Amino acid sequence: MSPTTVLITGATDGLGRWLALRLATSGVGVVLHGRNPARLDETAREIRAEGGREPLGVVRADLADLGQVDRLADEVLARFPGLDVLVNNAAVGFGEPGAGRELSADGIELRFAVNYLAGYHLTRRLLPALQKAAPARIVNVTSVGQAPIDFADPMLDHGYDGYRAYRQSKLAQIMFTIDVAEELRGTGVTANALHPATLMATSMVREAELTPLSTLHDGGEATLRLIADPALAEVSGVYFDQTMEATPKPQALDPAARRQLRELSDALVERALAARR
């Protein structure tokens, strides 16, 4: 597969920036997403300095605000009606040691909002562009660190822990990957998720005061495989631990739990967008 238009969320730091640079220097047209205009400009300058292909576009949105996610989708659909690959990479980590519970602009637990719900809504909004460009791919960057969702307290109002919040959001990504892959069967659009590498040298790992165990190159190469390897053209609905097919936590394989997550996600998105009308 030789993708021509690849949207990467969180393209100004860490894995997203590595992917943007690597793809652009390979001649791929990348669309850079970020929330900080200075960081977006800096990433585009780095691509040019490395002799990469000029980015197809730059799009701004704070993924902690579903209204901005909605506007991001509108902009992408207008500017890039055919999208070969969507990489849902943007994320917030565990937080600083001892940090308390945080909420998004919509009053949703922050890690659930940014790591999962923003990608859920963006993906659903961009399905027409992906289907138009088929064969196309959705790549969800998740984690081997996963925790089941307590549907009695999904926003972790009680007993909050940053590690649990992060891991819950990552399992939610895998649950959505399995669901959307089933939904898209036969359309030419695939959806897969991966744990790119363990504790890469990223700002979120440094913020948590953890020791990096792998490099951005390690995680980047594994992610590139899902983006462009022709051998994976028919593979969909799979969770990978780096380059190996793996089994996620049991809740991801439970259709009833996935249905509960869909219903919760749709209700949260509808409530957030209705409040802004």
Residue pairs with C-beta under 8 A, 6 or more apart in sequence:
1 84
1 135
1 137
1 228
1 229
1 230
1 233
2 28
2 228
3 23
3 28
3 84
3 85
3 137
3 227
3 228
4 28
4 29
4 84
5 29
5 31
5 56
5 80
5 82
5 83
5 84
5 85
5 133
6 23
6 28
6 29
6 30
6 31
6 84
6 85
6 86
6 87
6 227
7 30
7 31
7 33
7 59
7 76
7 80
7 83
7 85
7 86
7 87
7 126
8 16
8 19
8 20
8 23
8 30
8 31
8 32
8 33
8 87
8 89
9 16
9 33
9 63
9 87
9 88
9 89
9 90
9 118
9 119
9 122
10 16
10 33
10 34
10 89
10 90
10 91
11 17
11 19
11 20
11 30
11 32
11 33
11 34
11 40
11 43
11 89
12 32
12 34
12 36
12 39
12 40
12 42
12 43
13 34
13 39
13 202
13 203
14 200
14 202
14 203
14 204
14 216
15 89
15 141
15 196
15 200
15 202
15 216
15 219
15 220
15 223
16 87
16 89
16 90
17 43
17 46
18 216
18 217
18 219
18 220
19 87
19 89
19 220
19 223
19 224
19 227
20 30
20 32
20 43
20 47
20 55
21 43
21 46
21 47
21 50
21 52
22 220
22 224
23 30
23 224
23 227
24 30
24 47
24 50
24 52
24 53
24 55
25 47
25 50
25 51
25 52
25 53
27 53
28 53
29 53
29 55
29 56
30 47
30 53
30 55
30 56
31 55
31 56
31 57
31 58
31 59
31 76
31 80
32 40
32 43
32 44
32 55
32 57
32 58
32 59
33 58
33 59
33 60
33 61
33 72
33 90
34 40
34 43
34 58
34 60
35 60
35 61
35 62
35 63
37 60
40 58
40 60
44 55
44 58
47 53
47 54
47 55
48 54
56 80
57 79
57 80
59 72
59 75
59 76
59 79
60 72
61 68
61 69
61 71
61 72
62 68
62 105
63 69
63 90
63 113
63 114
63 118
63 119
63 122
64 104
64 105
64 106
64 110
64 113
64 114
64 118
65 104
65 105
65 106
66 104
66 105
66 106
66 113
66 117
66 118
66 121
66 269
66 272
66 273
67 105
67 106
67 272
67 273
67 276
69 118
69 121
69 122
69 125
70 121
70 125
70 273
72 122
73 121
73 122
73 125
73 126
74 125
76 83
76 126
76 129
77 125
77 126
77 128
77 129
80 129
81 128
81 129
81 132
82 129
82 132
82 133
83 126
83 129
83 130
83 132
83 133
83 136
84 130
84 133
84 136
84 137
85 136
85 137
85 138
85 139
85 227
85 228
86 122
86 123
86 126
86 130
86 136
86 137
86 138
86 139
87 139
87 141
87 223
87 227
88 119
88 122
88 123
88 138
88 139
88 140
88 141
88 173
89 141
89 223
90 114
90 115
90 118
90 119
91 114
91 115
91 141
91 169
91 204
92 110
92 111
92 114
92 115
92 166
92 204
93 166
93 202
93 204
93 205
93 207
93 208
94 162
94 163
94 165
94 166
94 204
94 207
94 208
95 102
95 162
95 207
95 208
96 207
96 208
96 209
97 208
97 209
99 162
100 160
101 109
101 110
101 156
101 157
101 160
101 165
102 109
102 110
103 109
103 110
103 113
104 110
104 113
104 114
106 113
106 268
106 271
106 272
106 275
108 117
108 155
108 268
108 272
109 154
109 155
109 156
109 165
110 165
111 162
111 165
111 166
111 168
111 169
112 154
112 155
112 165
112 168
112 169
112 172
114 169
115 166
115 169
115 170
115 172
115 173
116 169
116 170
116 172
116 173
116 176
116 265
117 265
117 268
117 269
119 140
119 173
119 176
120 172
120 176
120 265
120 269
121 265
121 269
123 138
123 176
123 180
123 191
124 180
127 184
127 189
130 136
130 138
130 189
131 184
131 187
131 188
131 189
134 187
134 188
134 189
135 188
135 189
135 190
135 233
136 188
136 189
136 190
137 189
137 190
137 191
137 192
137 226
137 227
138 177
138 180
138 189
138 190
138 191
138 192
139 191
139 192
139 193
139 194
139 223
139 226
139 227
140 173
140 174
140 176
140 177
140 191
140 192
140 193
140 194
141 193
141 194
141 196
141 223
142 170
142 171
142 173
142 174
142 177
142 193
142 194
142 195
142 239
143 166
143 167
143 170
143 195
144 195
144 198
144 241
144 246
145 163
145 166
145 167
145 170
146 167
146 168
146 170
146 171
146 174
146 248
146 249
146 252
147 164
147 167
147 168
147 171
147 249
148 168
148 171
148 249
148 250
148 251
148 257
149 168
149 171
149 172
149 251
149 257
149 260
149 261
150 156
151 257
151 260
151 264
154 168
154 264
156 164
156 165
156 168
171 248
171 249
171 251
171 252
172 261
173 193
174 193
174 239
174 248
174 252
175 251
175 252
175 257
175 258
175 261
176 258
176 261
176 265
177 191
177 192
177 193
177 237
177 239
178 237
178 239
178 252
178 253
178 258
179 258
179 262
180 191
181 190
181 191
181 192
181 236
181 237
181 238
182 237
184 190
184 191
184 236
185 236
190 232
190 233
190 234
190 235
190 236
191 236
191 237
192 226
192 232
192 235
192 236
192 237
192 238
192 239
192 240
193 238
193 239
193 240
194 222
194 223
194 226
194 239
194 240
194 241
194 242
195 239
195 240
195 241
195 242
195 246
196 218
196 219
196 220
196 222
196 223
196 242
197 213
197 214
197 215
197 218
197 219
197 222
197 242
198 213
198 214
199 205
199 210
199 211
199 212
199 213
199 214
200 212
200 214
200 215
200 216
200 218
200 219
201 212
201 214
201 215
201 216
202 212
202 216
205 212
206 212
218 242
219 242
222 240
222 242
222 243
225 232
225 243
226 232
226 240
238 245
239 245
239 246
239 247
239 248
239 252
240 246
247 253
251 257
252 258
